[in-house]
């Protein structure tokens, strides 16, 4: 038996129904589902006279009385708790507990993540016949398809950033549109992402700056670092000195290509410099600060 305020049937709800669950709808309100669970549960031995064990899947302490009532009628009661990637099943009478680990898919790399998102957008766009897909729909599709929360993947790669920022960070691959401040954000594919092949050529050791830097280990000096940044800015601005991009986009693309935050990398060469100050040292780049205080970068 499952209790909730169902406005619509989701995939998990349909799964419950197919497995024989009785889905009981409750009105909206604080603790509404728990109160209904306690009411129905207290007489469950009447509706299910052959029941021997009951698993109460709720962390609400108010259901402690339900467990006591069921035990008084000879039922074995288990309290089920979920915390992060573990489920604990506690025998309320004996105090014995068993812990079960929930298998969680690995967090994908940035390259894989972008490919996954573009595939979901492309598939949904073909399905509904619209180019723009709601961000909330993309988030739901990602959870349904890959068994991961989109926000968890974003936070893993970009701490302190909101989920939708992934689309802002990669304007070369995604276009976003928000008609008004209160409306939903819509996302579309701008360019199909094609991951670059990683070169197996070891870094040069003759004093020359390598021409094709594809591994973080090859960034061995400030001169090499500047060459990497110039290449990224060139790609993001189509090689035009008149085109500026937010330095956050530069940092995101660096992280995607080399798997390391740019702020940590520049500290190897200029430990005391902030990201904007470091970029000022790059003679091939120029900075611009907007009236709102945001930093942008372009080719010199």
C-alpha positions in Angstrom: 0.0 0.0 0.0 1.4 3.4 -0.9 0.1 6.9 0.1 0.6 10.2 -1.6 -1.0 13.3 -3.1 -0.9 12.2 -6.7 -1.5 14.9 -9.3 -0.3 12.7 -12.1 1.1 9.2 -12.5 4.9 9.1 -12.8 7.0 6.2 -14.0 7.7 5.0 -10.4 3.9 5.2 -9.5 3.1 3.0 -12.6 5.8 0.6 -11.4 4.1 0.4 -8.0 0.7 -0.2 -9.6 2.1 -3.0 -11.8 3.7 -4.7 -8.8 0.2 -4.9 -7.1 0.4 -1.8 -4.8 -2.8 -0.2 -3.7 -2.3 3.5 -4.4 -4.2 5.6 -1.9 -4.6 9.3 -2.8 -4.7 11.9 0.0 -5.4 15.6 -0.1 -2.6 18.1 0.0 -1.3 19.2 3.4 1.5 18.7 5.9 1.8 15.1 7.1 -1.4 14.2 5.1 0.1 11.0 3.7 1.6 10.0 7.1 -1.7 10.5 8.9 -3.6 8.5 6.4 -0.9 5.8 6.6 -1.4 5.6 10.4 -5.2 5.5 10.1 -5.2 2.7 7.5 -2.2 0.9 9.0 -3.8 0.6 12.5 -6.4 -1.7 11.0 -4.3 -3.4 8.4 -4.7 -6.7 10.2 -8.5 -6.5 9.4 -8.0 -6.0 5.7 -5.0 -8.4 5.5 -5.7 -11.1 8.1 -2.9 -13.4 6.9 -0.2 -10.7 7.2 2.7 -11.6 9.5 5.1 -8.7 8.9 4.8 -5.0 8.1 7.4 -2.7 6.7 6.7 1.0 7.5 8.6 3.1 5.0 8.5 6.5 6.5 10.9 8.5 8.7 8.1 10.3 10.5 8.4 9.7 14.3 4.6 10.0 14.5 4.4 6.5 13.0 6.0 5.0 16.1 2.6 4.6 17.6 1.5 2.8 14.5 4.3 0.3 15.0 3.3 -0.2 18.6 -0.3 -0.8 17.6 0.6 -3.4 15.0 3.0 -5.2 17.4 0.2 -5.5 19.9 -1.8 -7.5 17.3 1.1 -9.9 16.8 2.6 -8.5 13.7 6.4 -8.1 13.2 7.1 -4.5 12.4 10.1 -3.2 10.5 11.1 0.5 10.2 12.6 1.3 6.9 14.9 4.3 6.6 16.9 5.5 3.5 20.0 7.7 3.9 22.1 8.6 0.9 22.9 5.3 -0.8 21.9 3.0 2.0 18.6 1.5 3.2 18.3 0.3 6.8 15.6 -2.2 7.9 15.1 -2.2 11.7 13.2 -4.8 13.6 11.3 -2.6 16.1 10.8 -5.5 18.5 14.3 -7.0 18.7 16.3 -3.9 17.7 18.2 -5.9 15.0 18.9 -4.0 11.8 20.1 -4.9 8.4 21.8 -2.4 6.0 21.5 -2.7 2.2 23.6 -0.7 -0.2 21.9 0.9 -3.2 23.9 0.7 -6.4 24.4 4.2 -7.9 25.6 4.8 -11.4 29.0 6.4 -11.8 29.0 10.2 -12.4 29.7 10.7 -16.2 32.6 12.8 -17.5 31.7 16.2 -18.9 32.1 14.9 -22.5 29.7 12.0 -21.8 27.3 14.3 -19.9 27.0 16.7 -22.8 26.4 13.8 -25.2 23.7 12.4 -22.9 21.9 15.8 -22.6 22.0 16.4 -26.3 20.6 12.9 -27.1 17.8 13.5 -24.6 17.0 16.9 -26.1 17.1 15.5 -29.7 14.9 12.5 -28.9 12.3 14.6 -27.0 12.3 17.3 -29.8 11.6 14.6 -32.4 8.9 13.1 -30.2 6.9 16.3 -29.6 7.8 18.2 -32.8 9.3 21.2 -31.0 12.8 22.6 -31.0 12.8 24.0 -27.5 12.5 21.7 -24.5 11.6 22.7 -21.0 14.5 22.5 -18.5 12.3 20.7 -16.0 11.5 18.1 -18.7 15.2 17.5 -19.5 15.9 17.1 -15.8 13.1 14.5 -15.4 14.2 12.6 -18.5 17.8 12.5 -17.3 16.7 11.0 -13.9 14.4 8.5 -15.7 17.0 7.5 -18.2 20.3 7.4 -16.2 19.0 7.0 -12.7 20.9 10.1 -11.6 19.8 13.6 -10.6 21.0 16.1 -13.1 21.9 18.5 -10.3 24.2 15.9 -8.7 26.2 15.5 -11.9 26.5 19.3 -12.4 27.6 19.9 -8.7 30.2 17.1 -9.1 31.9 19.0 -11.9 30.9 22.6 -11.0 30.5 23.0 -7.2 28.1 25.8 -6.1 26.5 26.0 -9.6 22.8 25.5 -10.3 21.7 22.7 -12.6 20.7 24.8 -15.5 24.2 26.5 -15.5 25.5 23.5 -17.4 23.7 24.9 -20.5 25.1 28.4 -19.9 28.6 27.1 -19.5 28.6 25.5 -23.0 27.0 28.0 -25.4 28.8 26.3 -28.3 26.5 23.3 -27.8 23.3 24.6 -26.2 21.0 27.5 -26.6 18.8 28.6 -23.8 15.7 30.8 -23.8 13.6 32.2 -20.9 10.7 34.4 -22.1 10.4 36.2 -18.7 11.9 36.1 -15.2 8.9 34.0 -13.9 8.7 31.6 -16.9 10.5 28.3 -17.3 13.8 28.0 -19.0 13.8 26.3 -22.4 16.9 24.5 -24.0 17.8 23.6 -27.5 20.8 22.1 -29.3 23.0 24.8 -30.8 25.8 22.6 -32.2 26.3 18.8 -31.9 29.1 18.0 -29.6 32.0 15.9 -30.9 34.5 14.9 -28.3 38.1 15.6 -29.2 40.4 12.6 -29.5 43.1 12.6 -26.8 46.6 12.6 -28.2 48.9 9.9 -26.9 52.0 11.9 -27.9 54.1 12.7 -24.8 54.9 16.3 -24.0 57.9 17.9 -25.7 61.1 18.3 -23.8 63.0 20.6 -26.1 61.8 23.9 -24.7 59.3 24.4 -27.5 55.6 25.0 -26.7 53.6 21.9 -27.9 51.1 22.7 -30.7 48.3 20.4 -29.7 47.9 20.2 -26.0 45.3 17.6 -25.0 46.4 16.4 -21.5 46.8 18.3 -18.2 50.3 16.9 -17.8 51.5 18.8 -20.9 50.7 22.1 -19.3 54.1 22.6 -17.7 54.6 26.4 -17.8 52.7 29.7 -17.9 53.6 30.0 -21.6 51.9 26.6 -22.4 49.0 27.6 -20.2 48.4 30.8 -22.2 48.5 28.9 -25.4 45.8 26.6 -24.1 43.6 29.5 -23.0 44.1 31.3 -26.4 43.0 28.1 -28.2 39.9 27.8 -26.1 38.9 31.5 -26.4 39.5 31.2 -30.2 37.0 28.3 -30.4 34.5 30.1 -28.2 34.6 33.4 -30.0 35.0 32.0 -33.6 38.5 33.6 -33.7 37.1 37.2 -33.7 38.7 39.8 -31.4 35.3 41.6 -31.2 33.6 38.6 -29.6 33.8 38.4 -25.8 32.8 35.4 -23.7 32.3 35.2 -19.9 35.4 34.0 -18.2 33.2 31.4 -16.5 32.7 29.8 -19.9 36.4 29.7 -20.4 36.9 28.0 -17.1 34.1 25.5 -17.8 35.5 24.6 -21.2 39.0 24.1 -19.6 37.5 21.8 -17.0 35.8 19.8 -19.7 38.9 19.4 -21.8 41.4 18.7 -19.1 39.3 17.4 -16.2 40.7 19.9 -13.7 39.4 23.3 -12.4 41.2 26.2 -14.1 41.6 28.0 -10.7 43.7 25.1 -9.3 45.8 24.9 -12.5 46.8 28.5 -12.6 48.0 28.4 -9.0 50.8 26.2 -10.2 52.2 29.2 -12.0 50.8 32.2 -10.1 49.7 31.0 -6.6 48.5 34.5 -5.4 46.6 35.5 -8.5 42.8 35.4 -8.9 41.5 34.1 -12.3 40.8 37.7 -13.8 44.2 38.9 -12.6 45.9 35.9 -14.1 44.2 36.5 -17.5 45.6 40.1 -17.4 49.1 38.5 -17.6 48.2 36.8 -20.8 49.4 39.1 -23.6 47.3 37.4 -26.2 44.0 38.0 -24.4 42.1 41.1 -23.3 39.6 41.5 -20.4 36.4 43.5 -20.1 34.3 44.1 -17.0 30.6 44.8 -17.4 28.7 47.4 -15.3 27.3 44.5 -13.3 30.9 43.4 -12.4 31.0 40.3 -14.7 34.3 39.6 -16.4 34.6 38.8 -20.1 37.6 37.7 -22.2 38.5 38.0 -25.9 41.5 37.6 -28.2 43.9 40.5 -28.2 
